């Protein structure tokens, strides 16, 4: 009985020992010994065909006068081949899992937004990096460069139909026409977490824990990265000390955010250009060079709101258990105009090879810039590009090879219907199944190895007549028959 059951399989294995002939018409080349499906393939092969994986394929010639299309994506953008998509999906799953344990809800917005949502005052760098244009209806639109304004728009739209605080997250694509460096492209995906309706630094502390939870899931430690924390109110207090007009505050923030990118002399020159005195400029630079919260308290006094907020947040950091991840750095101000309180640049790598991985802060007055009533809010944006570079640098990228549960392969053309039935039954049980036909058995085994298939299910004539299929466990080479209706 066993010999009879495997007769069909032996027949195909014998075929593997036959010599391989060149494709194309030849008076000495006969296909009559092959199964009908293989005869059909060889009979249709033109003489100019090439061979890939034992199967014929014909080169496609461009039509006369046709221009050759550049197959590369636009500069600064990416394709996601299957292996890249597996990595992206894995990373997004980490974002979603951290958001879930932090009790955040997922939201989404269109990547195409009104230009007015992103055009703000104070000459922010981001306004010079927009992919913006006029649509066919005459409306000014933009591919969003960041997500927070879209989030604010949705909060305003929801109005009083939602209760505060709101804890929302999203993963979306952002576009900026900017100079490209390692980890910086003209499009990227960004994980945003935002809290609306929580005025105290508890909100910032929660957001920082979310970021640190992600790093811990990825295998990154506090010796790999650091989180620099400060407050916009620090700079405001310094400007008040030198009687700098309030309307210059945002412009000053945009300029001093370039510390580290421009020289100190260049920063001082820009500050003087907008109307600050030399004394005020020196005072700003000196305070922004501070790396110690006690030193800041000595300069500004303990009754300054910025100092009180920062001391409270560092106290929370001890209680959450992530104090070793964060440090005070007065130079952190963030370049976007809407920040109002605590700001942070999260996870500069301590080796100094990469740009900041993410950043955020408090923006209590953003909604009023869109004509709505303000709601206390804070959040962060975490890009996908730099974190992947860091994971590569640290050897922490997971093995994300393709994995399939089963391959189903009919050994004869007349068994293609039963093979379809077997594959359909397994898929309904939730198994991933690749249904393969019109291939040699040798190719099927190589294919199974390439895609890390768990099982090979062969549908042979003699087995199927008895209601059976042959199952091969590819990791152990164990082989046995199973009733088709009991296959799981």
C-alpha positions in Angstrom: 0.0 0.0 0.0 2.8 2.5 0.9 4.6 1.8 -2.4 1.4 2.4 -4.3 0.6 5.6 -2.4 4.0 7.1 -3.2 4.0 6.0 -6.9 3.1 9.4 -8.2 5.7 11.1 -6.0 8.4 8.7 -7.2 7.4 9.3 -10.8 8.1 13.1 -10.4 11.3 12.5 -8.5 12.5 10.4 -11.4 11.9 13.3 -13.7 14.4 15.3 -11.7 17.2 12.9 -12.8 16.4 13.4 -16.5 18.8 15.7 -18.4 17.9 19.4 -18.9 17.5 20.4 -22.5 17.9 23.8 -24.0 14.7 25.6 -24.7 13.6 26.4 -28.2 12.8 24.3 -31.3 15.2 21.5 -32.1 14.8 18.4 -34.2 16.3 16.3 -31.5 14.3 17.7 -28.6 11.2 15.7 -27.6 8.8 16.5 -24.8 6.5 13.5 -25.1 7.8 11.9 -21.9 6.8 15.0 -19.8 3.4 15.5 -18.1 1.0 17.5 -20.3 1.4 20.7 -18.3 5.2 20.7 -18.9 4.7 19.9 -22.6 2.4 22.9 -22.9 5.1 25.2 -21.4 7.8 24.0 -23.6 5.7 24.0 -26.7 4.9 27.7 -26.2 8.5 28.8 -25.6 10.0 30.9 -28.4 13.6 30.4 -29.6 14.7 33.7 -28.1 13.5 32.9 -24.6 15.6 32.9 -21.6 15.4 30.5 -18.7 14.7 31.5 -15.1 14.2 28.8 -12.4 13.7 26.2 -15.1 10.8 28.0 -16.7 10.8 30.0 -20.0 10.4 33.7 -20.1 10.6 36.1 -23.1 12.3 39.5 -22.9 10.0 42.4 -23.4 11.2 44.7 -26.1 10.2 48.4 -25.9 8.0 49.6 -28.7 9.7 51.7 -31.4 10.0 55.3 -30.3 9.1 54.6 -26.6 11.2 56.4 -24.0 12.8 54.4 -21.3 11.2 55.1 -17.9 13.4 55.8 -14.9 12.6 52.9 -12.5 13.9 54.7 -9.5 11.4 56.6 -7.2 11.6 60.4 -7.1 14.7 61.7 -5.2 14.3 61.5 -1.5 11.5 58.9 -1.6 11.4 55.1 -1.2 10.0 52.0 -2.6 9.0 49.2 -0.2 9.8 45.8 -1.6 8.5 42.8 0.3 11.5 42.6 2.7 11.2 46.4 3.3 7.5 46.1 4.0 8.1 43.4 6.5 10.5 45.7 8.4 8.1 48.6 8.2 5.1 46.5 9.4 7.2 45.2 12.3 8.2 48.7 13.3 4.6 50.0 13.1 3.4 47.0 15.2 5.9 48.2 17.9 4.4 51.7 17.7 0.9 50.3 18.0 1.6 48.0 20.9 3.2 50.8 22.9 0.3 53.0 22.2 -2.1 50.3 23.3 -0.4 49.7 26.6 -0.5 53.5 27.2 -4.3 53.5 26.5 -4.1 55.7 23.4 -6.7 55.5 20.6 -5.6 55.5 16.9 -6.8 58.2 14.5 -5.8 59.1 10.9 -6.0 62.0 8.5 -5.6 62.7 4.8 -2.0 63.2 3.6 -3.3 66.0 1.4 -4.3 69.0 3.6 -5.2 72.7 3.1 -2.0 74.8 2.8 -3.4 77.3 5.3 -3.1 74.7 8.0 0.7 74.8 7.7 1.5 78.4 6.8 2.5 80.2 10.0 4.4 83.3 10.9 8.0 83.7 12.1 9.7 82.2 9.1 9.8 78.7 10.3 12.0 76.5 8.2 9.2 74.1 7.6 7.2 76.6 5.6 10.0 76.7 3.1 10.0 72.9 2.7 6.4 72.4 1.7 5.2 70.3 -1.2 2.4 72.7 -2.1 0.4 73.4 -5.2 -3.0 74.5 -6.5 -5.4 71.7 -7.2 -7.8 71.6 -10.2 -10.4 73.4 -8.2 -8.1 76.3 -7.5 -7.5 75.4 -3.9 -4.1 75.7 -2.3 -3.2 72.3 -0.9 -0.1 70.6 0.6 1.3 67.2 1.3 1.5 67.4 5.0 5.0 68.1 6.4 4.0 67.1 9.9 0.9 65.7 11.7 0.2 67.9 14.7 -1.9 70.6 12.8 -4.0 67.8 11.2 -4.6 66.4 14.7 -5.6 69.9 16.0 -8.0 70.2 13.1 -9.7 67.0 14.0 -9.9 68.0 17.6 -11.6 71.2 16.6 -13.9 69.3 14.3 -14.9 66.9 17.0 -15.7 69.8 19.4 -17.6 69.0 22.5 -18.6 65.5 21.3 -15.5 64.1 22.9 -14.6 64.2 26.6 -11.1 65.3 27.8 -8.4 64.3 28.1 -8.0 62.9 24.6 -5.1 60.4 24.1 -4.6 59.8 20.4 -1.9 58.3 18.2 -1.4 58.0 14.5 1.2 56.6 12.1 1.3 58.7 8.9 3.4 59.8 6.0 5.0 63.3 6.0 6.6 65.2 3.2 9.3 67.9 3.3 11.5 69.2 0.5 14.8 69.4 2.4 18.4 68.5 2.1 18.9 64.8 2.6 21.3 63.3 5.0 21.6 59.9 6.7 18.2 59.1 8.2 16.6 62.2 6.6 14.6 61.9 3.4 11.9 64.0 1.7 9.2 61.6 2.9 9.0 59.6 6.0 6.5 57.9 8.2 5.9 59.3 11.6 4.4 57.9 14.9 2.6 60.7 16.8 1.2 60.5 20.3 -0.7 63.5 21.6 -2.7 64.3 24.7 -5.3 67.1 24.8 -6.9 68.4 28.0 -4.1 67.7 30.5 -2.4 71.0 31.6 0.1 69.6 34.0 3.5 67.9 33.3 2.0 64.5 34.0 1.2 64.5 30.2 4.8 65.1 29.2 5.9 62.4 31.6 3.5 59.9 30.1 4.7 60.6 26.6 8.3 60.2 27.7 7.5 56.8 29.2 5.9 55.7 25.9 9.1 56.5 24.0 11.2 54.7 26.5 8.9 51.7 26.5 9.4 51.6 22.7 13.2 51.7 23.1 13.1 48.9 25.6 11.0 46.7 23.3 13.6 47.3 20.5 16.5 46.5 22.7 17.9 50.0 22.9 19.2 51.1 26.3 19.9 54.4 28.0 23.6 54.0 27.2 22.7 54.0 23.5 20.5 57.1 23.5 19.5 60.1 25.6 16.6 62.5 25.9 17.3 66.2 26.3 14.6 68.2 28.1 14.0 71.9 28.6 11.2 74.4 28.4 10.3 77.3 26.1 9.5 79.2 29.3 13.2 79.2 30.1 13.9 81.3 27.1 10.9 83.5 27.8 12.2 84.2 31.3 15.6 85.2 29.9 14.0 87.5 27.3 11.9 89.1 30.1 15.1 89.8 32.1 16.4 91.8 29.1 13.1 93.4 28.2 13.0 91.9 24.8 9.6 92.6 23.1 7.2 89.6 23.3 6.5 89.6 19.6 10.2 88.6 19.0 9.9 85.5 21.1 9.0 83.1 18.3 11.7 84.4 16.0 14.2 84.0 18.7 13.1 80.4 19.2 13.5 79.6 15.5 17.1 81.1 15.5 18.4 79.5 18.7 17.0 76.1 17.5 19.9 76.2 15.0 22.4 75.9 17.8 24.7 73.0 16.9 23.9 73.6 13.2 25.3 77.1 13.0 28.3 78.6 14.8 27.8 80.7 17.9 28.9 83.7 15.9 26.3 83.1 13.2 23.6 82.7 15.9 24.6 85.9 17.6 24.5 87.8 14.3 21.0 86.6 13.4 19.7 87.6 16.9 21.2 91.1 16.6 19.7 91.3 13.1 16.2 91.0 14.4 16.7 93.7 17.0 18.2 92.2 20.2 20.9 94.0 22.1 24.4 92.5 22.4 23.8 92.2 26.2 20.6 90.3 25.6 22.2 88.0 23.0 25.1 87.2 25.4 22.6 86.5 28.2 20.5 84.1 26.0 23.6 82.2 24.8 24.9 81.8 28.4 21.6 80.5 29.7 21.1 78.2 26.8 24.5 76.6 27.4 23.4 75.4 30.9 23.2 71.6 31.4 22.2 71.6 35.0 18.8 72.2 36.5 20.2 73.5 39.8 22.4 76.0 37.9 19.3 77.2 36.0 17.5 77.7 39.3 20.4 79.8 40.5 20.1 82.0 37.4 16.3 82.3 37.1 15.2 81.7 40.7 13.0 79.0 42.1 9.7 80.9 41.6 10.0 80.9 37.8 7.3 78.6 36.3 9.8 76.9 33.9 12.0 75.8 36.8 9.0 74.4 38.8 7.7 72.5 35.8 11.1 70.9 35.1 11.7 70.0 38.7 8.3 68.3 38.8 8.9 66.4 35.6 12.3 65.2 36.7 10.7 64.0 40.0 8.1 62.0 37.9 11.0 60.5 35.9 12.4 59.1 39.1 9.0 57.6 40.0 8.5 56.1 36.5 12.0 54.6 36.6 13.5 56.4 33.6 15.6 59.1 35.2 18.8 57.7 33.6 17.3 58.3 30.2 16.8 62.0 30.4 19.0 65.1 31.1 18.4 68.8 31.2 19.7 70.9 28.3 18.6 74.5 28.1 19.5 74.7 24.4 16.5 72.6 23.4 13.8 74.9 22.2 12.4 73.2 19.1 12.0 75.1 15.9 8.2 75.0 15.4 6.4 78.2 16.5 3.5 76.6 18.4 5.5 75.1 21.3 4.8 76.9 24.6 6.2 74.9 27.5 8.3 71.8 28.1 10.1 70.6 25.0 12.3 67.6 24.4 14.5 66.1 21.7 14.2 62.4 22.2 17.0 60.0 21.6 20.0 61.6 20.2 22.4 58.7 19.8 25.2 59.0 22.3 27.8 58.2 19.6 26.7 61.3 17.8 26.4 59.7 14.4 22.7 60.3 13.8 20.3 63.2 14.0 17.5 63.3 16.6 15.2 60.4 16.4 12.1 62.3 17.5 11.0 65.3 19.4 8.0 67.1 20.9 6.6 69.2 23.7 3.7 71.3 24.9 1.6 73.4 22.6 -1.2 74.9 24.7 -2.0 77.7 22.2 -2.1 75.9 18.9 -5.9 75.7 18.5 -6.4 79.5 18.8 -4.2 80.0 15.7 -7.0 78.1 13.8 -9.7 80.3 15.3 -10.8 77.9 18.0 -10.7 77.9 21.8 -7.3 76.7 23.2 -7.0 73.3 24.9 -3.8 72.3 26.8 -1.9 69.8 24.7 1.4 68.1 24.2 2.7 65.4 21.9 5.7 64.1 20.0 6.6 62.9 16.5 8.8 59.8 16.0 10.1 59.2 12.5 10.7 55.7 11.0 14.0 56.5 9.2 16.5 57.3 11.9 15.4 54.6 14.3 16.0 52.0 11.6 19.5 53.4 11.0 20.1 53.1 14.8 18.9 49.5 14.9 21.2 48.7 12.0 24.1 50.4 13.8 23.4 48.4 17.0 22.8 45.1 15.2 19.2 45.0 16.6 17.2 44.5 13.4 15.1 41.3 13.8 15.2 38.5 11.3 12.1 39.1 9.2 12.4 36.5 6.5 9.3 35.5 4.7 7.4 32.7 6.4 4.6 30.6 4.9 2.7 27.9 6.8 2.0 25.6 3.8 2.8 25.0 0.1 0.1 22.9 -1.7 1.3 21.3 -4.9 -0.7 19.1 -7.3 1.4 16.4 -8.9 -0.8 16.2 -12.0 -2.7 18.7 -14.0 -6.0 16.9 -13.3 -5.4 17.4 -9.6 -5.4 21.2 -9.8 -9.0 21.3 -8.6 -8.5 19.1 -5.5 -5.4 21.2 -4.7 -7.5 24.3 -4.8 -9.9 22.7 -2.4 -7.1 21.8 0.0 -5.6 25.3 -0.1 -9.0 26.9 0.4 -9.7 24.8 3.4 -6.4 25.6 5.1 -6.8 29.3 4.4 -10.2 29.3 6.0 -8.5 27.9 9.1 -6.2 30.9 9.1 -3.1 29.3 7.7 -0.9 31.0 5.0 -0.9 28.9 2.0 1.0 29.2 -1.3 -0.8 27.2 -4.0 1.9 26.3 -6.6 1.4 24.6 -10.0 3.1 24.3 -13.4 6.4 23.8 -11.7 8.9 21.0 -11.3 9.1 19.3 -7.9 12.7 20.3 -7.6 11.7 24.0 -8.0 9.0 23.5 -5.4 11.4 22.3 -2.8 13.8 25.2 -3.5 10.8 27.6 -3.3 9.8 26.1 0.0 13.3 26.8 1.4 13.3 30.3 0.1 10.0 31.3 1.8 10.6 29.2 5.0 7.5 27.1 4.4 6.6 24.9 7.3 4.9 22.1 5.3 4.7 20.8 1.8 1.4 19.2 0.9 1.5 17.1 -2.2 -1.8 16.2 -3.9 -1.0 13.0 -5.8 -3.4 10.9 -7.9 -3.2 7.6 -6.0 -3.4 9.4 -2.6 -6.4 11.6 -3.7 -8.3 8.5 -4.9 -8.2 7.3 -1.3 -9.1 10.7 0.1 -5.6 11.4 1.3 -2.8 13.9 0.8 0.9 13.6 1.5 2.4 16.0 4.1 6.1 16.7 4.4 7.3 18.6 7.5 10.2 20.5 6.0 12.1 21.3 9.1 12.4 17.6 10.2 11.8 15.9 6.8 9.1 13.8 8.4 6.6 12.6 5.8 3.1 11.0 6.2 -0.4 10.8 4.8 -3.4 12.6 6.2 -7.1 12.5 5.2 -7.8 15.6 3.2 -10.8 16.5 5.3 -8.8 16.3 8.5 -5.9 18.4 7.4 -5.2 21.3 9.8 
